[in-house]
Amino acid sequence: MIFDGFPPPPEREDGPLVDYLEARPGWWGRSHLCGCLSIDERTLRLQAEHSHGRVIFNSTVGGLKATRHADETEIRACAAELRNRAASHTNRADEIERAGGLCQ
């Protein structure tokens, strides 16, 4: 089996997610969005990630929402979760390097 890697992430124009969410206020579940937009969950996540801040998520709700329809609390909660994930990933990277003997 030959694996050439994943395709590059989509650009804003490569998918319908932002337009769909901006036209429809509220939280939308991933399964619902994948079905409506005929895309898989990985593509959905990539479109949200590369939306230039126009899409937020909420792990508790389990959905996505257009930033233009979000209030300050929702935006701050999403930003805080992303920052916490970044810190967790940085810690994990440090642990991996230490375990591999690459740093002390």
VOVODREN-474209 format. One record per atom (N, C-alpha, C, O): x, y, z; residue number from 0. Coordinates in Angstrom, 3 decimals, m for minus. Layout:
REM residues N
{X->X, Y->Y, Z->Z, nr->NUM} .
...
//
This chain:
REM residues 104
{X->0.836, Y->m1.177, Z->0.000, nr->0} .
{X->0.000, Y->0.000, Z->0.000, nr->0} .
{X->0.881, Y->1.240, Z->0.000, nr->0} .
{X->1.772, Y->1.373, Z->0.839, nr->0} .
{X->0.639, Y->2.131, Z->m0.922, nr->1} .
{X->1.394, Y->3.377, Z->m1.023, nr->1} .
{X->0.512, Y->4.513, Z->m0.543, nr->1} .
{X->m0.624, Y->4.670, Z->m0.990, nr->1} .
{X->1.052, Y->5.301, Z->0.374, nr->2} .
{X->0.310, Y->6.441, Z->0.908, nr->2} .
{X->1.085, Y->7.704, Z->0.583, nr->2} .
{X->2.207, Y->7.896, Z->1.052, nr->2} .
{X->0.482, Y->8.558, Z->m0.220, nr->3} .
{X->1.146, Y->9.794, Z->m0.630, nr->3} .
{X->0.780, Y->10.981, Z->0.248, nr->3} .
{X->1.104, Y->12.119, Z->m0.090, nr->3} .
{X->0.119, Y->10.738, Z->1.357, nr->4} .
{X->m0.250, Y->11.821, Z->2.261, nr->4} .
{X->m1.622, Y->12.374, Z->1.954, nr->4} .
{X->m2.288, Y->11.972, Z->1.000, nr->4} .
{X->m2.018, Y->13.304, Z->2.789, nr->5} .
{X->m3.322, Y->13.931, Z->2.629, nr->5} .
{X->m3.242, Y->15.067, Z->1.625, nr->5} .
{X->m2.176, Y->15.653, Z->1.440, nr->5} .
{X->m4.348, Y->15.385, Z->0.976, nr->6} .
{X->m4.353, Y->16.539, Z->0.080, nr->6} .
{X->m4.177, Y->17.816, Z->0.897, nr->6} .
{X->m4.437, Y->17.817, Z->2.101, nr->6} .
{X->m3.743, Y->18.893, Z->0.265, nr->7} .
{X->m3.583, Y->20.139, Z->1.007, nr->7} .
{X->m4.924, Y->20.617, Z->1.547, nr->7} .
{X->m5.971, Y->20.287, Z->0.990, nr->7} .
{X->m4.899, Y->21.393, Z->2.630, nr->8} .
{X->m6.163, Y->21.877, Z->3.181, nr->8} .
{X->m6.889, Y->22.772, Z->2.197, nr->8} .
{X->m6.258, Y->23.448, Z->1.384, nr->8} .
{X->m8.207, Y->22.780, Z->2.264, nr->9} .
{X->m8.956, Y->23.604, Z->1.318, nr->9} .
{X->m8.803, Y->25.087, Z->1.619, nr->9} .
{X->m8.598, Y->25.483, Z->2.767, nr->9} .
{X->m8.903, Y->25.879, Z->0.602, nr->10} .
{X->m8.938, Y->27.326, Z->0.779, nr->10} .
{X->m10.375, Y->27.712, Z->1.076, nr->10} .
{X->m11.270, Y->26.873, Z->0.983, nr->10} .
{X->m10.604, Y->28.933, Z->1.423, nr->11} .
{X->m11.949, Y->29.430, Z->1.749, nr->11} .
{X->m12.923, Y->29.130, Z->0.614, nr->11} .
{X->m14.058, Y->28.727, Z->0.868, nr->11} .
{X->m12.503, Y->29.316, Z->m0.611, nr->12} .
{X->m13.389, Y->29.140, Z->m1.761, nr->12} .
{X->m13.636, Y->27.677, Z->m2.114, nr->12} .
{X->m14.496, Y->27.376, Z->m2.942, nr->12} .
{X->m12.886, Y->26.761, Z->m1.488, nr->13} .
{X->m12.991, Y->25.352, Z->m1.858, nr->13} .
{X->m14.172, Y->24.620, Z->m1.236, nr->13} .
{X->m14.394, Y->23.448, Z->m1.540, nr->13} .
{X->m14.935, Y->25.286, Z->m0.371, nr->14} .
{X->m16.018, Y->24.562, Z->0.267, nr->14} .
{X->m17.167, Y->25.456, Z->0.671, nr->14} .
{X->m17.024, Y->26.674, Z->0.776, nr->14} .
{X->m18.310, Y->24.833, Z->0.895, nr->15} .
{X->m19.537, Y->25.585, Z->1.161, nr->15} .
{X->m19.807, Y->25.897, Z->2.634, nr->15} .
{X->m20.806, Y->26.548, Z->2.939, nr->15} .
{X->m18.954, Y->25.456, Z->3.550, nr->16} .
{X->m19.273, Y->25.553, Z->4.972, nr->16} .
{X->m19.533, Y->26.981, Z->5.445, nr->16} .
{X->m20.554, Y->27.237, Z->6.083, nr->16} .
{X->m18.640, Y->27.907, Z->5.147, nr->17} .
{X->m18.790, Y->29.279, Z->5.645, nr->17} .
{X->m20.086, Y->29.901, Z->5.139, nr->17} .
{X->m20.833, Y->30.498, Z->5.913, nr->17} .
{X->m20.351, Y->29.765, Z->3.860, nr->18} .
{X->m21.579, Y->30.345, Z->3.302, nr->18} .
{X->m22.821, Y->29.736, Z->3.951, nr->18} .
{X->m23.782, Y->30.442, Z->4.253, nr->18} .
{X->m22.792, Y->28.423, Z->4.162, nr->19} .
{X->m23.933, Y->27.742, Z->4.780, nr->19} .
{X->m24.185, Y->28.282, Z->6.184, nr->19} .
{X->m25.317, Y->28.619, Z->6.530, nr->19} .
{X->m23.131, Y->28.363, Z->6.987, nr->20} .
{X->m23.291, Y->28.815, Z->8.370, nr->20} .
{X->m23.653, Y->30.295, Z->8.461, nr->20} .
{X->m24.449, Y->30.691, Z->9.312, nr->20} .
{X->m23.074, Y->31.104, Z->7.593, nr->21} .
{X->m23.382, Y->32.533, Z->7.646, nr->21} .
{X->m24.828, Y->32.819, Z->7.237, nr->21} .
{X->m25.391, Y->33.844, Z->7.621, nr->21} .
{X->m25.419, Y->31.926, Z->6.470, nr->22} .
{X->m26.816, Y->32.094, Z->6.056, nr->22} .
{X->m27.799, Y->31.527, Z->7.082, nr->22} .
{X->m29.004, Y->31.755, Z->6.977, nr->22} .
{X->m27.287, Y->30.788, Z->8.076, nr->23} .
{X->m28.159, Y->30.101, Z->9.034, nr->23} .
{X->m27.643, Y->30.282, Z->10.459, nr->23} .
{X->m26.688, Y->29.611, Z->10.852, nr->23} .
{X->m28.255, Y->31.176, Z->11.243, nr->24} .
{X->m27.824, Y->31.373, Z->12.633, nr->24} .
{X->m27.989, Y->30.102, Z->13.467, nr->24} .
{X->m28.799, Y->29.232, Z->13.146, nr->24} .
{X->m27.220, Y->30.016, Z->14.523, nr->25} .
{X->m27.341, Y->28.904, Z->15.461, nr->25} .
{X->m26.206, Y->27.910, Z->15.352, nr->25} .
{X->m25.340, Y->28.006, Z->14.482, nr->25} .
{X->m26.237, Y->26.944, Z->16.271, nr->26} .
{X->m25.252, Y->25.867, Z->16.284, nr->26} .
{X->m25.732, Y->24.741, Z->15.383, nr->26} .
{X->m26.913, Y->24.393, Z->15.380, nr->26} .
{X->m24.804, Y->24.173, Z->14.619, nr->27} .
{X->m25.126, Y->23.080, Z->13.704, nr->27} .
{X->m24.195, Y->21.915, Z->13.988, nr->27} .
{X->m22.976, Y->22.079, Z->14.041, nr->27} .
{X->m24.774, Y->20.741, Z->14.168, nr->28} .
{X->m23.995, Y->19.544, Z->14.447, nr->28} .
{X->m23.178, Y->19.100, Z->13.248, nr->28} .
{X->m23.545, Y->19.338, Z->12.098, nr->28} .
{X->m22.068, Y->18.452, Z->13.540, nr->29} .
{X->m21.172, Y->18.004, Z->12.470, nr->29} .
{X->m21.853, Y->17.003, Z->11.541, nr->29} .
{X->m21.711, Y->17.095, Z->10.322, nr->29} .
{X->m22.581, Y->16.064, Z->12.099, nr->30} .
{X->m23.259, Y->15.059, Z->11.260, nr->30} .
{X->m24.262, Y->15.720, Z->10.326, nr->30} .
{X->m24.337, Y->15.384, Z->9.144, nr->30} .
{X->m25.025, Y->16.654, Z->10.857, nr->31} .
{X->m26.004, Y->17.379, Z->10.041, nr->31} .
{X->m25.303, Y->18.133, Z->8.912, nr->31} .
{X->m25.723, Y->18.068, Z->7.757, nr->31} .
{X->m24.234, Y->18.846, Z->9.256, nr->32} .
{X->m23.515, Y->19.627, Z->8.243, nr->32} .
{X->m22.907, Y->18.732, Z->7.171, nr->32} .
{X->m22.985, Y->19.039, Z->5.982, nr->32} .
{X->m22.302, Y->17.625, Z->7.592, nr->33} .
{X->m21.713, Y->16.703, Z->6.610, nr->33} .
{X->m22.774, Y->16.188, Z->5.647, nr->33} .
{X->m22.533, Y->16.099, Z->4.443, nr->33} .
{X->m23.941, Y->15.850, Z->6.169, nr->34} .
{X->m25.023, Y->15.366, Z->5.316, nr->34} .
{X->m25.543, Y->16.429, Z->4.372, nr->34} .
{X->m25.729, Y->16.174, Z->3.182, nr->34} .
{X->m25.778, Y->17.622, Z->4.897, nr->35} .
{X->m26.313, Y->18.716, Z->4.065, nr->35} .
{X->m25.333, Y->19.161, Z->2.988, nr->35} .
{X->m25.727, Y->19.490, Z->1.869, nr->35} .
{X->m24.049, Y->19.167, Z->3.344, nr->36} .
{X->m23.036, Y->19.690, Z->2.422, nr->36} .
{X->m22.360, Y->18.598, Z->1.601, nr->36} .
{X->m21.531, Y->18.893, Z->0.740, nr->36} .
{X->m22.707, Y->17.345, Z->1.859, nr->37} .
{X->m22.118, Y->16.192, Z->1.151, nr->37} .
{X->m20.594, Y->16.186, Z->1.240, nr->37} .
{X->m19.897, Y->16.021, Z->0.239, nr->37} .
{X->m20.092, Y->16.370, Z->2.466, nr->38} .
{X->m18.649, Y->16.307, Z->2.699, nr->38} .
{X->m18.398, Y->15.419, Z->3.910, nr->38} .
{X->m19.293, Y->15.203, Z->4.727, nr->38} .
{X->m17.164, Y->14.902, Z->4.022, nr->39} .
{X->m16.831, Y->14.081, Z->5.182, nr->39} .
{X->m16.401, Y->14.981, Z->6.340, nr->39} .
{X->m16.200, Y->16.183, Z->6.171, nr->39} .
{X->m16.267, Y->14.374, Z->7.513, nr->40} .
{X->m15.972, Y->15.166, Z->8.710, nr->40} .
{X->m14.589, Y->15.811, Z->8.650, nr->40} .
{X->m14.405, Y->16.921, Z->9.150, nr->40} .
{X->m13.622, Y->15.134, Z->8.049, nr->41} .
{X->m12.281, Y->15.726, Z->7.930, nr->41} .
{X->m12.337, Y->16.997, Z->7.096, nr->41} .
{X->m11.745, Y->18.011, Z->7.467, nr->41} .
{X->m13.041, Y->16.949, Z->5.978, nr->42} .
{X->m13.176, Y->18.129, Z->5.120, nr->42} .
{X->m13.904, Y->19.243, Z->5.858, nr->42} .
{X->m13.546, Y->20.414, Z->5.740, nr->42} .
{X->m14.925, Y->18.872, Z->6.617, nr->43} .
{X->m15.657, Y->19.855, Z->7.414, nr->43} .
{X->m14.719, Y->20.554, Z->8.394, nr->43} .
{X->m14.721, Y->21.781, Z->8.493, nr->43} .
{X->m13.919, Y->19.772, Z->9.119, nr->44} .
{X->m12.981, Y->20.357, Z->10.085, nr->44} .
{X->m11.963, Y->21.255, Z->9.392, nr->44} .
{X->m11.642, Y->22.333, Z->9.891, nr->44} .
{X->m11.460, Y->20.818, Z->8.258, nr->45} .
{X->m10.479, Y->21.627, Z->7.534, nr->45} .
{X->m11.083, Y->22.932, Z->7.036, nr->45} .
{X->m10.439, Y->23.979, Z->7.098, nr->45} .
{X->m12.314, Y->22.876, Z->6.544, nr->46} .
{X->m12.960, Y->24.109, Z->6.088, nr->46} .
{X->m13.175, Y->25.068, Z->7.255, nr->46} .
{X->m13.006, Y->26.278, Z->7.103, nr->46} .
{X->m13.545, Y->24.536, Z->8.415, nr->47} .
{X->m13.713, Y->25.388, Z->9.601, nr->47} .
{X->m12.370, Y->25.977, Z->10.024, nr->47} .
{X->m12.275, Y->27.162, Z->10.347, nr->47} .
{X->m11.341, Y->25.143, Z->10.019, nr->48} .
{X->m10.007, Y->25.586, Z->10.433, nr->48} .
{X->m9.452, Y->26.665, Z->9.512, nr->48} .
{X->m8.751, Y->27.570, Z->9.965, nr->48} .
{X->m9.757, Y->26.573, Z->8.244, nr->49} .
{X->m9.218, Y->27.517, Z->7.259, nr->49} .
{X->m10.250, Y->28.561, Z->6.837, nr->49} .
{X->m10.228, Y->29.052, Z->5.709, nr->49} .
{X->m11.146, Y->28.889, Z->7.753, nr->50} .
{X->m12.210, Y->29.857, Z->7.447, nr->50} .
{X->m11.807, Y->31.294, Z->7.769, nr->50} .
{X->m12.627, Y->32.207, Z->7.667, nr->50} .
{X->m10.564, Y->31.494, Z->8.151, nr->51} .
{X->m10.065, Y->32.832, Z->8.514, nr->51} .
{X->m10.869, Y->33.417, Z->9.668, nr->51} .
{X->m11.161, Y->34.613, Z->9.692, nr->51} .
{X->m11.225, Y->32.559, Z->10.628, nr->52} .
{X->m11.929, Y->33.003, Z->11.817, nr->52} .
{X->m13.427, Y->33.162, Z->11.667, nr->52} .
{X->m14.088, Y->33.642, Z->12.588, nr->52} .
{X->m13.972, Y->32.777, Z->10.543, nr->53} .
{X->m15.403, Y->32.977, Z->10.296, nr->53} .
{X->m16.274, Y->31.849, Z->10.835, nr->53} .
{X->m17.501, Y->31.935, Z->10.792, nr->53} .
{X->m15.634, Y->30.776, Z->11.350, nr->54} .
{X->m16.373, Y->29.651, Z->11.935, nr->54} .
{X->m15.785, Y->29.350, Z->13.311, nr->54} .
{X->m14.568, Y->29.253, Z->13.467, nr->54} .
{X->m16.663, Y->29.203, Z->14.312, nr->55} .
{X->m16.234, Y->28.789, Z->15.643, nr->55} .
{X->m16.826, Y->27.417, Z->15.940, nr->55} .
{X->m17.736, Y->26.954, Z->15.251, nr->55} .
{X->m16.290, Y->26.771, Z->16.987, nr->56} .
{X->m16.808, Y->25.474, Z->17.402, nr->56} .
{X->m17.049, Y->25.497, Z->18.899, nr->56} .
{X->m16.579, Y->26.389, Z->19.605, nr->56} .
{X->m17.778, Y->24.517, Z->19.366, nr->57} .
{X->m18.028, Y->24.351, Z->20.786, nr->57} .
{X->m18.046, Y->22.862, Z->21.067, nr->57} .
{X->m18.953, Y->22.157, Z->20.624, nr->57} .
{X->m17.059, Y->22.379, Z->21.796, nr->58} .
{X->m16.974, Y->20.943, Z->22.077, nr->58} .
{X->m18.123, Y->20.457, Z->22.941, nr->58} .
{X->m18.560, Y->19.314, Z->22.807, nr->58} .
{X->m18.618, Y->21.311, Z->23.824, nr->59} .
{X->m19.733, Y->20.921, Z->24.686, nr->59} .
{X->m21.004, Y->20.730, Z->23.873, nr->59} .
{X->m21.716, Y->19.739, Z->24.037, nr->59} .
{X->m21.278, Y->21.678, Z->23.002, nr->60} .
{X->m22.456, Y->21.598, Z->22.131, nr->60} .
{X->m22.215, Y->20.577, Z->21.026, nr->60} .
{X->m23.144, Y->19.912, Z->20.569, nr->60} .
{X->m20.957, Y->20.460, Z->20.602, nr->61} .
{X->m20.607, Y->19.532, Z->19.538, nr->61} .
{X->m20.961, Y->20.048, Z->18.165, nr->61} .
{X->m21.301, Y->19.272, Z->17.272, nr->61} .
{X->m20.884, Y->21.342, Z->17.992, nr->62} .
{X->m21.273, Y->21.898, Z->16.708, nr->62} .
{X->m20.426, Y->23.068, Z->16.274, nr->62} .
{X->m19.476, Y->23.471, Z->16.943, nr->62} .
{X->m20.807, Y->23.599, Z->15.122, nr->63} .
{X->m20.138, Y->24.742, Z->14.515, nr->63} .
{X->m21.139, Y->25.874, Z->14.344, nr->63} .
{X->m22.349, Y->25.657, Z->14.275, nr->63} .
{X->m20.603, Y->27.081, Z->14.277, nr->64} .
{X->m21.447, Y->28.262, Z->14.151, nr->64} .
{X->m20.650, Y->29.342, Z->13.432, nr->64} .
{X->m19.432, Y->29.427, Z->13.590, nr->64} .
{X->m21.331, Y->30.161, Z->12.648, nr->65} .
{X->m20.668, Y->31.299, Z->12.017, nr->65} .
{X->m20.329, Y->32.325, Z->13.090, nr->65} .
{X->m21.160, Y->32.630, Z->13.945, nr->65} .
{X->m19.126, Y->32.850, Z->13.048, nr->66} .
{X->m18.690, Y->33.845, Z->14.023, nr->66} .
{X->m19.609, Y->35.055, Z->14.026, nr->66} .
{X->m19.852, Y->35.648, Z->15.077, nr->66} .
{X->m20.119, Y->35.424, Z->12.866, nr->67} .
{X->m21.001, Y->36.596, Z->12.790, nr->67} .
{X->m22.283, Y->36.419, Z->13.595, nr->67} .
{X->m22.918, Y->37.410, Z->13.957, nr->67} .
{X->m22.679, Y->35.176, Z->13.885, nr->68} .
{X->m23.888, Y->34.914, Z->14.667, nr->68} .
{X->m23.579, Y->34.607, Z->16.139, nr->68} .
{X->m24.491, Y->34.351, Z->16.925, nr->68} .
{X->m22.307, Y->34.635, Z->16.503, nr->69} .
{X->m21.899, Y->34.277, Z->17.863, nr->69} .
{X->m21.825, Y->35.508, Z->18.756, nr->69} .
{X->m21.564, Y->36.619, Z->18.296, nr->69} .
{X->m22.063, Y->35.278, Z->20.042, nr->70} .
{X->m21.888, Y->36.378, Z->20.991, nr->70} .
{X->m20.464, Y->36.338, Z->21.559, nr->70} .
{X->m19.695, Y->35.419, Z->21.276, nr->70} .
{X->m20.137, Y->37.337, Z->22.352, nr->71} .
{X->m18.779, Y->37.458, Z->22.884, nr->71} .
{X->m18.376, Y->36.242, Z->23.713, nr->71} .
{X->m17.240, Y->35.778, Z->23.617, nr->71} .
{X->m19.282, Y->35.729, Z->24.514, nr->72} .
{X->m18.984, Y->34.573, Z->25.360, nr->72} .
{X->m18.642, Y->33.350, Z->24.519, nr->72} .
{X->m17.702, Y->32.621, Z->24.838, nr->72} .
{X->m19.389, Y->33.120, Z->23.457, nr->73} .
{X->m19.130, Y->31.963, Z->22.582, nr->73} .
{X->m17.785, Y->32.101, Z->21.876, nr->73} .
{X->m17.039, Y->31.130, Z->21.750, nr->73} .
{X->m17.485, Y->33.298, Z->21.423, nr->74} .
{X->m16.210, Y->33.530, Z->20.733, nr->74} .
{X->m15.046, Y->33.333, Z->21.699, nr->74} .
{X->m14.061, Y->32.674, Z->21.364, nr->74} .
{X->m15.160, Y->33.901, Z->22.891, nr->75} .
{X->m14.085, Y->33.757, Z->23.885, nr->75} .
{X->m13.909, Y->32.300, Z->24.323, nr->75} .
{X->m12.782, Y->31.855, Z->24.541, nr->75} .
{X->m15.002, Y->31.559, Z->24.451, nr->76} .
{X->m14.915, Y->30.146, Z->24.834, nr->76} .
{X->m14.185, Y->29.334, Z->23.769, nr->76} .
{X->m13.358, Y->28.483, Z->24.093, nr->76} .
{X->m14.488, Y->29.593, Z->22.512, nr->77} .
{X->m13.808, Y->28.889, Z->21.417, nr->77} .
{X->m12.320, Y->29.229, Z->21.413, nr->77} .
{X->m11.476, Y->28.339, Z->21.300, nr->77} .
{X->m12.001, Y->30.511, Z->21.535, nr->78} .
{X->m10.597, Y->30.938, Z->21.544, nr->78} .
{X->m9.847, Y->30.321, Z->22.724, nr->78} .
{X->m8.704, Y->29.888, Z->22.575, nr->78} .
{X->m10.486, Y->30.279, Z->23.893, nr->79} .
{X->m9.846, Y->29.688, Z->25.073, nr->79} .
{X->m9.580, Y->28.201, Z->24.866, nr->79} .
{X->m8.517, Y->27.703, Z->25.237, nr->79} .
{X->m10.540, Y->27.489, Z->24.274, nr->80} .
{X->m10.330, Y->26.062, Z->24.036, nr->80} .
{X->m9.182, Y->25.832, Z->23.055, nr->80} .
{X->m8.375, Y->24.922, Z->23.244, nr->80} .
{X->m9.111, Y->26.645, Z->22.024, nr->81} .
{X->m8.006, Y->26.514, Z->21.069, nr->81} .
{X->m6.661, Y->26.781, Z->21.741, nr->81} .
{X->m5.687, Y->26.070, Z->21.490, nr->81} .
{X->m6.608, Y->27.799, Z->22.591, nr->82} .
{X->m5.352, Y->28.093, Z->23.299, nr->82} .
{X->m4.971, Y->26.960, Z->24.247, nr->82} .
{X->m3.793, Y->26.620, Z->24.361, nr->82} .
{X->m5.947, Y->26.376, Z->24.922, nr->83} .
{X->m5.661, Y->25.237, Z->25.803, nr->83} .
{X->m5.155, Y->24.039, Z->25.015, nr->83} .
{X->m4.239, Y->23.343, Z->25.454, nr->83} .
{X->m5.747, Y->23.799, Z->23.859, nr->84} .
{X->m5.277, Y->22.695, Z->23.006, nr->84} .
{X->m3.849, Y->22.951, Z->22.543, nr->84} .
{X->m3.031, Y->22.032, Z->22.509, nr->84} .
{X->m3.552, Y->24.182, Z->22.190, nr->85} .
{X->m2.198, Y->24.524, Z->21.741, nr->85} .
{X->m1.189, Y->24.260, Z->22.854, nr->85} .
{X->m0.119, Y->23.706, Z->22.603, nr->85} .
{X->m1.523, Y->24.652, Z->24.078, nr->86} .
{X->m0.626, Y->24.416, Z->25.208, nr->86} .
{X->m0.432, Y->22.920, Z->25.436, nr->86} .
{X->0.679, Y->22.469, Z->25.713, nr->86} .
{X->m1.510, Y->22.159, Z->25.319, nr->87} .
{X->m1.431, Y->20.716, Z->25.493, nr->87} .
{X->m0.544, Y->20.083, Z->24.422, nr->87} .
{X->0.254, Y->19.194, Z->24.720, nr->87} .
{X->m0.681, Y->20.536, Z->23.187, nr->88} .
{X->0.148, Y->20.004, Z->22.096, nr->88} .
{X->1.617, Y->20.371, Z->22.295, nr->88} .
{X->2.499, Y->19.560, Z->22.012, nr->88} .
{X->1.886, Y->21.573, Z->22.776, nr->89} .
{X->3.264, Y->21.989, Z->23.044, nr->89} .
{X->3.873, Y->21.109, Z->24.129, nr->89} .
{X->5.013, Y->20.662, Z->24.003, nr->89} .
{X->3.119, Y->20.862, Z->25.189, nr->90} .
{X->3.608, Y->19.979, Z->26.258, nr->90} .
{X->3.881, Y->18.579, Z->25.732, nr->90} .
{X->4.889, Y->17.969, Z->26.085, nr->90} .
{X->2.999, Y->18.071, Z->24.899, nr->91} .
{X->3.186, Y->16.727, Z->24.340, nr->91} .
{X->4.432, Y->16.676, Z->23.459, nr->91} .
{X->5.199, Y->15.715, Z->23.520, nr->91} .
{X->4.631, Y->17.706, Z->22.644, nr->92} .
{X->5.822, Y->17.755, Z->21.790, nr->92} .
{X->7.091, Y->17.734, Z->22.641, nr->92} .
{X->8.053, Y->17.041, Z->22.309, nr->92} .
{X->7.093, Y->18.491, Z->23.736, nr->93} .
{X->8.247, Y->18.501, Z->24.642, nr->93} .
{X->8.477, Y->17.119, Z->25.248, nr->93} .
{X->9.616, Y->16.661, Z->25.328, nr->93} .
{X->7.401, Y->16.452, Z->25.677, nr->94} .
{X->7.513, Y->15.111, Z->26.256, nr->94} .
{X->8.074, Y->14.113, Z->25.249, nr->94} .
{X->8.891, Y->13.263, Z->25.602, nr->94} .
{X->7.638, Y->14.215, Z->24.005, nr->95} .
{X->8.122, Y->13.308, Z->22.959, nr->95} .
{X->9.610, Y->13.516, Z->22.723, nr->95} .
{X->10.367, Y->12.553, Z->22.610, nr->95} .
{X->10.026, Y->14.775, Z->22.650, nr->96} .
{X->11.457, Y->15.048, Z->22.457, nr->96} .
{X->12.282, Y->14.548, Z->23.642, nr->96} .
{X->13.359, Y->13.982, Z->23.450, nr->96} .
{X->11.790, Y->14.750, Z->24.861, nr->97} .
{X->12.508, Y->14.254, Z->26.044, nr->97} .
{X->12.580, Y->12.728, Z->26.031, nr->97} .
{X->13.633, Y->12.150, Z->26.302, nr->97} .
{X->11.460, Y->12.079, Z->25.716, nr->98} .
{X->11.434, Y->10.612, Z->25.680, nr->98} .
{X->12.363, Y->10.067, Z->24.605, nr->98} .
{X->12.917, Y->8.976, Z->24.742, nr->98} .
{X->12.526, Y->10.829, Z->23.545, nr->99} .
{X->13.416, Y->10.412, Z->22.466, nr->99} .
{X->14.860, Y->10.816, Z->22.684, nr->99} .
{X->15.713, Y->10.576, Z->21.830, nr->99} .
{X->15.140, Y->11.437, Z->23.836, nr->100} .
{X->16.509, Y->11.833, Z->24.154, nr->100} .
{X->17.004, Y->13.024, Z->23.362, nr->100} .
{X->18.212, Y->13.230, Z->23.247, nr->100} .
{X->16.094, Y->13.810, Z->22.814, nr->101} .
{X->16.506, Y->14.944, Z->21.993, nr->101} .
{X->16.716, Y->16.220, Z->22.797, nr->101} .
{X->17.360, Y->17.153, Z->22.318, nr->101} .
{X->16.187, Y->16.271, Z->23.995, nr->102} .
{X->16.421, Y->17.426, Z->24.863, nr->102} .
{X->16.348, Y->16.965, Z->26.310, nr->102} .
{X->15.887, Y->15.862, Z->26.602, nr->102} .
{X->16.804, Y->17.816, Z->27.200, nr->103} .
{X->16.875, Y->17.401, Z->28.607, nr->103} .
{X->15.856, Y->18.088, Z->29.453, nr->103} .
{X->15.789, Y->17.845, Z->30.658, nr->103} .
//
